[in-house]
Amino acid sequence: MPVQPQGRDSGQSTETTAVSADAAAPPFPDADLMYIADLLPAGERQRYLDTREFLQSRVRAQSIDYWNREEFPFGLLAELGKRGLGGLQTDGTSKLFKGLMYVEVARADVSLSALVGIHNELIVGMINELGSDEQKRRWLPGLTAFTQLGAFALTEPEHGSDIAGGLATTARLENGEWVISGAKRWIGAGTIADFALVWARDVADQQIKGFIVETDRPGYAATKIANKIGLRIMQNADIVLQDVRIPEANLLPGATDFSKANELLRDSRAWVGWQGAGIQLAAFDVARSYSLQRKQFGKELASFQLVQQQLAEILGNASASLALMVQLARIQEDGKLEMAQAAMAKATTTRLARASVAMGRSLLGGNGISSDFEMGKLFGDAEILYTYEGSYEINSLIVARAVTGKSAFV
Ligand SMILES: Cc1cc2nc3c(=O)[nH]c(=O)nc-3n(C[C@H](O)[C@H](O)[C@H](O)COP(=O)(O)OP(=O)(O)OC[C@H]3O[C@@H](n4cnc5c(N)ncnc54)[C@H](O)[C@@H]3O)c2cc1C
């Protein structure tokens, strides 16, 4: 029987492990060779397993059509909200639990994991840590329930890697209102969010500050960026801010210079490190399942030595990435995480992810080219992980500066 794509005919649930039903049960059906899930306390472990099952059965296969059409699955978002994935930042669970949630969302769909990660780390996290009491009262209940969305608007058309020094969007305080002017690029959820957290330079003191800009304010215009090769479910936008007027109270009181925001950007780099691990588990799931079903020369692909070597390498990369992230979570829990460590984790797991999905793609042969068989989708998504939250090169420069004392940025 030919191997079936995961997408179109997939009203059926996808097994958590994605191992074909007629294969002899392998000793490690869930791919957790290093018993990482066992590190969670009992209560969190059960919630982790339940969420993983839900993501694999309700989100994974359904996401393929949305990805192909570049559409946002609002129904799936509501379900993620019901399972508490909008409130991971404030629900008091451990850093390891939060990280493993990010892994499992990425394992089911990388775009949704981008939304969940940005939402928790950069939207809920920023308002919770840097917002006023009134801002917290106004926004946190809807955000944590995932009935409201924010967009994190830092990057600009002319400034990406050099944004901290180059940011050109301006904020001017005028008669008790801030007037924001400029442009932003690549902003996730920019066309569907209730507000954008816009970073702009105060013309009075030249500091970069964070502002809540409701998306229905006159002068705010967002245009979807189409034809992306990855993260196609995420609605990234070009945003124009033409003299947008917001109340003075929309400034985040804790974000009156960039240093505090930088601390949260450090944590969000770590989140991409977890995504890098999750996408590799997804690649392993798809590659193992496919190689156990597809026959050539009268035998399953999984029985050929070269294919076995590739499967072992993908899982080895995924496990090394996970182990790195587990130690990062420990450091984070102790309040010791620094930018160089987060940058190293992000750069390393996304570099390995790129290698893993490339192996996975070739392992599926021609079917690896079609997103309907999932691997093509992962192949494109890995490129985004490698690029955003600081490109691979920029994160490498941060690490090398920390170990040489020399900055090589300019
Ligand atoms: C799908 C997607 C989603 C995104 N989501 C968001 C979002 O929600 N919010 C947001 O604010 N931003 C978002 N971004 C922006 C993202 O963070 C930037 O794309 C990223 O930081 C790189 O910036 P750039 O694209 O301007 O590339 P550039 O800065 O122009 O870099 C181009 C190349 O030059 C290299 N380079 C640059 N400077 C140096 C140097 N000094 N030394 C060596 N190499 C260098 C880079 O590594 C890269 O390879 C998103 C991007 C994408 C693609």
The ligand as an SDF file (V2000), in Angstrom:
LIG
                    3D

 53 58  0  0  0  0  0  0  0  0999 V2000
    8.7740   34.6010    9.6120 C   0  0  0  0  0  0  0  0  0  0  0  0
    9.3770   35.6610   10.4610 C   0  0  0  0  0  0  0  0  0  0  0  0
    8.7370   36.0650   11.6170 C   0  0  0  0  0  0  0  0  0  0  0  0
    9.2290   37.1350   12.3720 C   0  0  0  0  0  0  0  0  0  0  0  0
    8.5050   37.5970   13.4430 N   0  0  0  0  0  0  0  0  0  0  0  0
    8.8590   38.7810   14.0200 C   0  0  0  0  0  0  0  0  0  0  0  0
    8.0100   39.3980   14.9980 C   0  0  0  0  0  0  0  0  0  0  0  0
    6.9420   38.8670   15.3580 O   0  0  0  0  0  0  0  0  0  0  0  0
    8.3960   40.5880   15.5360 N   0  0  0  0  0  0  0  0  0  0  0  0
    9.5610   41.2130   15.1780 C   0  0  0  0  0  0  0  0  0  0  0  0
    9.8420   42.2850   15.7070 O   0  0  0  0  0  0  0  0  0  0  0  0
   10.3890   40.6440   14.2530 N   0  0  0  0  0  0  0  0  0  0  0  0
   10.0570   39.4520   13.6550 C   0  0  0  0  0  0  0  0  0  0  0  0
   10.8910   38.8850   12.6980 N   0  0  0  0  0  0  0  0  0  0  0  0
   12.1140   39.5850   12.3000 C   0  0  0  0  0  0  0  0  0  0  0  0
   13.3910   38.8210   12.5990 C   0  0  0  0  0  0  0  0  0  0  0  0
   13.7110   38.8860   13.9590 O   0  0  0  0  0  0  0  0  0  0  0  0
   14.4840   39.3710   11.6720 C   0  0  0  0  0  0  0  0  0  0  0  0
   14.1650   38.9240   10.3630 O   0  0  0  0  0  0  0  0  0  0  0  0
   15.8880   38.9370   12.0560 C   0  0  0  0  0  0  0  0  0  0  0  0
   16.2720   39.5510   13.2530 O   0  0  0  0  0  0  0  0  0  0  0  0
   16.9110   39.2720   10.9760 C   0  0  0  0  0  0  0  0  0  0  0  0
   16.7870   40.6040   10.5570 O   0  0  0  0  0  0  0  0  0  0  0  0
   16.6700   40.9530    8.9810 P   0  0  0  0  0  0  0  0  0  0  0  0
   15.6560   40.0530    8.3900 O   0  0  0  0  0  0  0  0  0  0  0  0
   16.4460   42.4210    8.8650 O   0  0  0  0  0  0  0  0  0  0  0  0
   18.0590   40.5400    8.3680 O   0  0  0  0  0  0  0  0  0  0  0  0
   19.3950   41.4670    8.2670 P   0  0  0  0  0  0  0  0  0  0  0  0
   19.6530   42.1030    9.5960 O   0  0  0  0  0  0  0  0  0  0  0  0
   19.2750   42.3420    7.0860 O   0  0  0  0  0  0  0  0  0  0  0  0
   20.5000   40.3540    8.0320 O   0  0  0  0  0  0  0  0  0  0  0  0
   20.7210   39.7470    6.7510 C   0  0  0  0  0  0  0  0  0  0  0  0
   21.9070   38.7790    6.8810 C   0  0  0  0  0  0  0  0  0  0  0  0
   23.0740   39.4780    7.2730 O   0  0  0  0  0  0  0  0  0  0  0  0
   23.6340   38.8950    8.4270 C   0  0  0  0  0  0  0  0  0  0  0  0
   24.2420   39.9340    9.2620 N   0  0  0  0  0  0  0  0  0  0  0  0
   23.6950   41.1260    9.6570 C   0  0  0  0  0  0  0  0  0  0  0  0
   24.5630   41.8170   10.4180 N   0  0  0  0  0  0  0  0  0  0  0  0
   25.6720   41.0350   10.5380 C   0  0  0  0  0  0  0  0  0  0  0  0
   26.9170   41.1820   11.2230 C   0  0  0  0  0  0  0  0  0  0  0  0
   27.2130   42.2580   11.9780 N   0  0  0  0  0  0  0  0  0  0  0  0
   27.8200   40.1940   11.1030 N   0  0  0  0  0  0  0  0  0  0  0  0
   27.5450   39.0680   10.3870 C   0  0  0  0  0  0  0  0  0  0  0  0
   26.3790   38.8660    9.7320 N   0  0  0  0  0  0  0  0  0  0  0  0
   25.4630   39.8440    9.7970 C   0  0  0  0  0  0  0  0  0  0  0  0
   22.4820   38.2140    9.1390 C   0  0  0  0  0  0  0  0  0  0  0  0
   22.9260   37.1600    9.9750 O   0  0  0  0  0  0  0  0  0  0  0  0
   21.6760   37.6900    7.9600 C   0  0  0  0  0  0  0  0  0  0  0  0
   22.2150   36.4750    7.5190 O   0  0  0  0  0  0  0  0  0  0  0  0
   10.4290   37.7730   11.9800 C   0  0  0  0  0  0  0  0  0  0  0  0
   11.0990   37.3160   10.8490 C   0  0  0  0  0  0  0  0  0  0  0  0
   10.5980   36.2960   10.0740 C   0  0  0  0  0  0  0  0  0  0  0  0
   11.3360   35.8830    8.8400 C   0  0  0  0  0  0  0  0  0  0  0  0
  1  2  1  0
  2  3  1  0
  2 52  2  0
  3  4  2  0
  4  5  1  0
  4 50  1  0
  5  6  2  0
  6  7  1  0
  6 13  1  0
  7  8  2  0
  7  9  1  0
  9 10  1  0
 10 11  2  0
 10 12  1  0
 12 13  2  0
 13 14  1  0
 14 15  1  0
 14 50  1  0
 15 16  1  0
 16 17  1  0
 16 18  1  0
 18 19  1  0
 18 20  1  0
 20 21  1  0
 20 22  1  0
 22 23  1  0
 23 24  1  0
 24 25  2  0
 24 26  1  0
 24 27  1  0
 27 28  1  0
 28 29  2  0
 28 30  1  0
 28 31  1  0
 31 32  1  0
 32 33  1  0
 33 34  1  0
 33 48  1  0
 34 35  1  0
 35 36  1  0
 35 46  1  0
 36 37  1  0
 36 45  1  0
 37 38  2  0
 38 39  1  0
 39 40  1  0
 39 45  2  0
 40 41  1  0
 40 42  2  0
 42 43  1  0
 43 44  2  0
 44 45  1  0
 46 47  1  0
 46 48  1  0
 48 49  1  0
 50 51  2  0
 51 52  1  0
 52 53  1  0
M  END
$$$$
